[in-house]
Structures are given as structure tokens and as C-alpha cells.
């Protein structure tokens, strides 16, 4: 007999003194299903538009490695989590997690787009729940979907809602378990509206149209979820608690109670019994708000235990569907699932180990002293021994052994991603530099949306520490001859990638490439997952590297950004190179020391072409800074600090120029003699002919 079994038998005897049959309790808890949410595994990205902006007031913080990027990766992560959680449970899918190679929009989704999920669920022996996705889409950009005043927008979302119900019914039919289809619609206003009624009328009518078709309740049940406020909807949420309470009760829909969707002083444990009197069923979204609806990982706190007690004490488990809703990218995502789900089960199990009937009896008798004494003494009963035995009997790790399994999975999973590279290459100095620099450039406002790009020349020895050089992931053609760089290695930013995401998704936003021996292609060795490609400005980068290496063999970095004040200056200042350089030198004493080679300027050209690359690289032979009028600036140098510092210094000078002009123009400045004195003191050589009389 194991220590766990021995301890359980001792606990069993102790609980028996209160009339609790722990064996029967464990049979009951094994029937409780927790619906684990898919969106914890990939930071709410989904697979229909994974690079799109998160909207609907959703924000995910953290950059822990290992976010799933494909349905197969997500399913593998889920399998690992389920293997560490006692019991058979469910998975809660959002519509944007369709597993299909088709180009399909939300309003045209069909059950077949989720057939792989159904096949997988059958193999796992679990059920599926569902959610239409009313956010992160071009048609939700103004903050309105089903409540939109635009008929065409509203109709799009009505069609999506109808499609979601067909999919949910398909899940229920195929899996033999009811699928709860939850409608969360984050429509709202940032500021106080004049008309609060009309959006709610539109939402009501839209929902009524969506729910016109009846489905077998053995297959699917509809639920509606309220919200108090959210990012972008701080003042007014169309689907308020009162709206959905009325709607759910009059339309016989499940009402979803989300732990984070009420004011901070409210708790859903206090609402369940009242709602149960009128509602045919309840959907719970167990979450953990911290000061607001922050969706932290569920922990065994007072409210979670109170929810468990309410479900058990009021016999609500038969009419309540329990789901989880949190997303945390600061920790291992599989661990987050395991912690949250195990805690949700623990809360219900702990409540089942109360002598509920006896406690109710003494309460009715007014024996509050014994009630309080018994409730407090129960806190010292050996619940942990019962839980450990349950885990052992269910064949899952006991105690922290599950964490050991997660760590092993993390190492195995991440190390094999992208040819066994990610686990180590993510710690490479050049990847860290790219992550830090892109984040800083975004912070400064130089690289909005997907603007800006960086290329970093690497040595073969640097790359060989992390990658198998013979393993080529993909080969991409070049539109020009790069023979001068044949066999050279670079890490570059990706086309269409947002600098704000690089630190969170380096394997998607960055790539290590090698120039093919014939100079006609690049070989992707790592990164650019999901079909990504190098920056569209790769011609300008590679051509600039070629020209700079001719004059400076230590050059390794080419950087492009949209530095705000420099960009503005190209509209108001003479664009002759000498004139622009002199002005920048005069705006800040250190400028001539930092870039004595001045600033090159090309004509306005369409970006992303070989023509603009040729003109930029030609200027790079003489100047490490090259301005693209009405667009941005290029910089180059031996390392990231040098190039960032170059652009930073020029941008500061442009900012000072902007302030000077706003204050009435130059009254006095650094003279040419003073500029030459600076050059002499710091032993730099200004561009010949740029200073007068010195």
C-alpha cells in the first residue's frame, strides 16, 4: 500500500465522522466536466487571422516561449495538459480556431472546417464547446458587431452567429455530448453615449434572428454572456448584465456568469443561487480578475472555493456548465491550463467533502455557533490526502510531479520546433538584440504597424552554435544578383510583421537566412513560421550591406525606420544633402562627432524595389545615414548600438529643429568654426566642403 493510499484511508476515516463517504464523493467528482479553453494556448490569436490585431478589449501580456502557431501544435499542447488533469473533460473552441486550408471568413464557416477538431476530440474521449468570434476582424473595427448601425456589418455578424450554431450542433451530434455555444459580444462605446437604447434594440433583434432556428437541446445549448466594461468600451457596454439577464430568461438561454465581468466588489458566487431560481441553466466562466477583468490564471482563492460551495450546496452541478476563461503569456501555457483546471476541480471536490445536509439542518435550527465551528474545523481536515488519492486513481501526477512533466514537455516540444533550434537560438545574442531593438523602436514611435526593418550580418560560427547549417527550411528567389554576399548569413525582420510583436513571437517575426551560392536566392534556416518571408526591403538591405562592406569590412547592421521628426523635416527643409546635414549638425553639439560623414538623401521612390535599393546603397558608400524623403531613414554600422545611436542622434537633432522653428526660428547657432573645432577635438573628419571657411 502506497503512502498516498494510506493517507487517503486515514482521511476517509476522519471524513466519515462527519457522515462523508469519500469513495462516493470521488465517484461524483469524476463526473464533473470542466471545459478548458483553447485560447490560453496561443494568446487568443486563432488560425483564421493570427497576425491580426486583438480587439474587443482583449489584451495578452507576456512573451513566454512556446505559443502554439498551428492547430496540430495546439492539440499537442492540449493533450499534454489533459494528461495531467484528473477526469475526462471538454475543450472550448472559438470560431477563429477553424482548422482549414481554405480562405474562409467568419460568416461562411461550416462544420467541415472543424472536422479535424471533432476527429481529435473523439480520439481523446472529450466533448467540445463553442463560441462565435465577435472580435479581431475588420468588421468589428469600430467597436460594433451585432449592434452596429450599419446593416451590412450587422448582417455579416448575424450570418456568423447562425454559422456558429450549425457548428455547435455538429459537435453535439458527432460527440454525443451537449455543446454549449456561448455568445459574447463586446460592442460598446469608449465614452458616454447619448442613445443607450438603440444599440440594445439592434443587439436584441440580431440575436433573435440568429436564434430563429431550433436545434435539439441534447446536441447544443445557446448561452449569452454579459460584461460591465472593457478596453475601448469603458463607458457603455451594449450587452450589459441586465440586458442578458432579461434576454436569457425570456428566450430560455443559458446565462453565462464570468467571474471577471462584474464590478470589483461583486462576486458571482453570490449570484448563482438567485439566478438558478429562474434560469433553466447556467454557464460559468471561471476566471480571476485582478482589479479588473484581467483574466488571470485561476488559483485556489476564496472566490473559487465559494463558487464550488455554491454549486454543491445548492445542487446546481446538474444545471451548470463549468468553463475556464483566462490567458497568461508570462508563464508556460500548458502549466496555466493544468493549474487552472486542477484548481477548478479541487474547489468542487472540497465542497463535496462538506456535510452539506447537516450544515443546512443546524442553520435552519438557528444553531449558528455549531455551524461556524464546524465550517472552521473543516478547514483543517485532510483534503489534500483525498485529492492526491483521486489523482493517483485517475492516473495523473500527484503533487508537483505534473510540473516535472510540463518542463520535460516544454524542452522536448520547443527544442524540436523549427529543426531543433528554437530553444537555444532564442537565447542567442543576435536574437535578443533584435527583440530589444525592435521593441525600443516601436516604443519611440518610429515603427508603427509593420513599418521598419532590420538586417544583421552574422558569422557562420555564430549561426552554427544554434542551427544545423545543412538544414534549409525554404528557399526564396531574389530579384537581383547578390553574389557578393554568397554564403553570408543574416537575421532579418519579416515582411508585414509588427515590431511590437517581435519580442513576443520572434520565431514568426524574425528569420535567419543565408544567401545562396549563386546569389539568386535566400535560404531560410530558421524563423518565418506559417509561411512568412523576409522584409520587402531586402533588396535595399542586401545592396547596402554590399556597398558598406566595400568601405567598412566591420559593417554588420542595416536599419530602417520612420523616425518622426526626420520624416517631418523632409517636408519643410531643403533636401540638398549639404544643407540638411549642416542643419542637423547645428542642432546639437554632438551631431558632427556622431555622424561627420553627413546624411545622404535620395529622391522619392516606390519602396520595396531594386531601384530604391540601388540608390540607397550608392549613398551608403559615403554616408552611414540615408534619408528617404517623406518616408524614413536608413542607417548602418558595426553593431546595433552604433546604428540605433546614429538614427537616435539625427532624430534628436530633427526634433530640436522642429522646436526651434516652432519658437520662431534660429537666432543663434553653432558656427562652422565651432563645428570644425569639435571635429578636431574628437578627431573626426567632416564631409569635405560642408563647412565654410575652415
Secondary structure, 3 states (H helix, E strand, C coil): CCHHHHHHHHHHHHHHCCCCCHHHHHHHHCCCCEEEEHHHCCCCCCCCCCCCCCCCCCCCCCCCCCCCCCHHHHHHHHHHHHCCCCCCCEEEEEHHHCCCCCCCCHHHCCHHHHHHHHHHHHHHCCEEEEECCCCCCHHHCCCCCCCCCCHHHHHHHHHHHHHHHHHHHHHHHHHCCCEEEEEECCCEECCCCCCCHHHHHHHHHHHHHHCCCCCCCCCEEEEEECCCCECCECCEECCCHHHHHHHHHHHCCEEEEECCCCCCCCCHHHCHHHHHCCCCCEEEEECECCCCCCCECCCCCHHHHHHHHHHHHCCCHHHEEEEECCCCCCCCHHHHHHHHHHHHHHHHHHHHCCCHHHHHHHHHCCCHHHHHHHHHHHCCCCHHHHHHHHHHHHCCCCCCHHHHHHHHHHHHHHHHCCCCCHHHHCCCHHHHHHHHHHHHHHHCCCCCCCCCEEEEEECHHHHHCCCCCCCCCEEEECCCCCHHHCCCEEEEEECCCCHHHHCCCHHHHEEEEEECCCCCEEEEEEECHHHCCECCCHHHHHHHHHHHHHHCCCCCEEEEECCHHHHHHHHHCCCCHHHHHHHHHHHCCCHHHHCCCCEEEECCCCCCCHHHHHHHHHHHCCCCEEEECCCEEEEEECCHHHHHHHHHHHHHHHHHHHHHHHCCCCCCCCCHHHHHHHHHHHCCCCCCCCCCCC
